[in-house]
Amino acid sequence: MTQPLHAFHCRCRAPYEVEQHFVGRLIKCGWCGVFVVVPRRAGEPVHVPTFARTTDRLEIDLAVRRDWRQVHEIDRDPENYGFEISSPNTPRETRRRIRAGRFPSGFKKSGRLVFKVVLKETGKVIGLVPVGYVLPYYSVNLGVVIHHPHAGKGYGREAVAAVTAILFEELGVFKINAMCDSLNLRCVNLLESVGFEREGEARSWFLHPTRGWINSPYFAMFNPADAAIRAGRLAVPGEGGIP
Ligand SMILES: CC(C)(COP(=O)(O)OP(=O)(O)OC[C@H]1O[C@@H](n2cnc3c(N)ncnc32)[C@H](O)[C@@H]1OP(=O)(O)O)[C@@H](O)C(=O)NCCC(=O)NCCS
């Protein structure tokens, strides 16, 4: 049985009729080229996503070119890589990473975003929350690093909670995935305290340069707004099709 189509207009007035699984999701308008989120109810305007959020102690936003030196302070410090399989970045790699995560220019090609975590008190970047779509534009992988002098003060938890809210509320992401070293208890606790659920554990998933093969728990969180779809119902209840 085919599902009814969902009709809406882009803000450039281009008309769309999409399948139900696009409802609430990010799409790129083929007419004006702008990324918009498909409205969940007929007649509502499309949503143009924004990325900035403020928490009690932090400001979260996308990293931009002028942030590269502060981002590189974090990227290049081996002390932030205790549980990582990658090695510290060169300045060129940091700049490339920021460029790839610029919205919409870099994002169009890479499907990646790099959120910076700024401490309000000092105005300095103290961490990063990189996000990459694995299934455009439904499902993302999320990572997090808080520069070691600021670790253990709850900033990681605050930042991941804020980015999770942006991904769900602004970008309509269906599912957020996160993996980490099974021995990285701080990261495991962080993810669980934000609301991620452990879906399983991948054995010998990462190859660490000194510790060898590492098991990795697999965490995920679903968008609460998609509860109906997960229960097997239509994204728009009672939608009777295109008149
Ligand atoms: C892992 C990391 C992001 C955590 O960020 P953080 O700001 O240090 O973590 P928080 O202070 O928010 O603490 C997160 C949770 O871990 C708990 N925690 C803190 N220190 C801990 C420790 N030594 N052992 C176990 N749990 C600990 C906290 O109690 C908190 O749980 P709660 O919210 O239930 O109280 C950060 O330490 C980091 O960047 N480490 C290096 C990079 C890394 O490992 N990234 C993860 C790769 S996916």
PDBQT file of the ligand as one rigid body, heavy atoms in Angstrom, charges set to zero:
ROOT
HETATM    1  C1  LIG A 301      34.985  12.419  27.412  1.00  0.00    +0.000 C 
HETATM    2  C2  LIG A 301      34.795  13.921  27.565  1.00  0.00    +0.000 C 
HETATM    3  C3  LIG A 301      34.165  14.510  26.297  1.00  0.00    +0.000 C 
HETATM    4  C4  LIG A 301      33.846  14.172  28.743  1.00  0.00    +0.000 C 
HETATM    5  O1  LIG A 301      33.611  15.549  28.892  1.00  0.00    +0.000 OA
HETATM    6  P1  LIG A 301      33.708  16.194  30.344  1.00  0.00    +0.000 P 
HETATM    7  O2  LIG A 301      33.325  17.606  30.277  1.00  0.00    +0.000 OA
HETATM    8  O3  LIG A 301      35.057  15.883  30.873  1.00  0.00    +0.000 OA
HETATM    9  O4  LIG A 301      32.612  15.314  31.102  1.00  0.00    +0.000 OA
HETATM   10  P2  LIG A 301      31.602  15.802  32.205  1.00  0.00    +0.000 P 
HETATM   11  O5  LIG A 301      32.336  16.590  33.241  1.00  0.00    +0.000 OA
HETATM   12  O6  LIG A 301      30.441  16.434  31.544  1.00  0.00    +0.000 OA
HETATM   13  O7  LIG A 301      31.194  14.412  32.854  1.00  0.00    +0.000 OA
HETATM   14  C5  LIG A 301      30.411  13.490  32.148  1.00  0.00    +0.000 C 
HETATM   15  C6  LIG A 301      29.992  12.391  33.092  1.00  0.00    +0.000 C 
HETATM   16  O8  LIG A 301      31.125  11.605  33.447  1.00  0.00    +0.000 OA
HETATM   17  C7  LIG A 301      31.208  11.542  34.877  1.00  0.00    +0.000 C 
HETATM   18  N1  LIG A 301      32.639  11.541  35.177  1.00  0.00    +0.000 N 
HETATM   19  C8  LIG A 301      33.431  12.597  35.340  1.00  0.00    +0.000 A 
HETATM   20  N2  LIG A 301      34.698  12.171  35.580  1.00  0.00    +0.000 NA
HETATM   21  C9  LIG A 301      34.659  10.820  35.551  1.00  0.00    +0.000 A 
HETATM   22  C10 LIG A 301      35.624   9.799  35.706  1.00  0.00    +0.000 A 
HETATM   23  N3  LIG A 301      36.907  10.096  35.951  1.00  0.00    +0.000 N 
HETATM   24  N4  LIG A 301      35.227   8.501  35.602  1.00  0.00    +0.000 NA
HETATM   25  C11 LIG A 301      33.959   8.191  35.358  1.00  0.00    +0.000 A 
HETATM   26  N5  LIG A 301      32.996   9.126  35.173  1.00  0.00    +0.000 NA
HETATM   27  C12 LIG A 301      33.337  10.421  35.281  1.00  0.00    +0.000 A 
HETATM   28  C13 LIG A 301      30.522  12.753  35.392  1.00  0.00    +0.000 C 
HETATM   29  O9  LIG A 301      30.038  12.495  36.701  1.00  0.00    +0.000 OA
HETATM   30  C14 LIG A 301      29.411  12.912  34.387  1.00  0.00    +0.000 C 
HETATM   31  O10 LIG A 301      28.329  12.063  34.671  1.00  0.00    +0.000 OA
HETATM   32  P3  LIG A 301      26.971  12.704  35.247  1.00  0.00    +0.000 P 
HETATM   33  O11 LIG A 301      26.526  13.719  34.227  1.00  0.00    +0.000 OA
HETATM   34  O12 LIG A 301      26.090  11.540  35.373  1.00  0.00    +0.000 OA
HETATM   35  O13 LIG A 301      27.390  13.317  36.551  1.00  0.00    +0.000 OA
HETATM   36  C15 LIG A 301      36.134  14.664  27.851  1.00  0.00    +0.000 C 
HETATM   37  O14 LIG A 301      36.667  14.218  29.062  1.00  0.00    +0.000 OA
HETATM   38  C16 LIG A 301      37.122  14.516  26.721  1.00  0.00    +0.000 C 
HETATM   39  O15 LIG A 301      37.100  15.291  25.795  1.00  0.00    +0.000 OA
HETATM   40  N6  LIG A 301      38.002  13.526  26.753  1.00  0.00    +0.000 N 
HETATM   41  C17 LIG A 301      38.989  13.333  25.698  1.00  0.00    +0.000 C 
HETATM   42  C18 LIG A 301      38.361  13.051  24.340  1.00  0.00    +0.000 C 
HETATM   43  C19 LIG A 301      37.404  11.882  24.377  1.00  0.00    +0.000 C 
HETATM   44  O16 LIG A 301      37.658  10.866  25.013  1.00  0.00    +0.000 OA
HETATM   45  N7  LIG A 301      36.292  12.054  23.660  1.00  0.00    +0.000 N 
HETATM   46  C20 LIG A 301      35.258  11.052  23.546  1.00  0.00    +0.000 C 
HETATM   47  C21 LIG A 301      35.430  10.306  22.277  1.00  0.00    +0.000 C 
HETATM   48  S1  LIG A 301      33.845   9.777  21.698  1.00  0.00    +0.000 SA
ENDROOT
TORSDOF 0
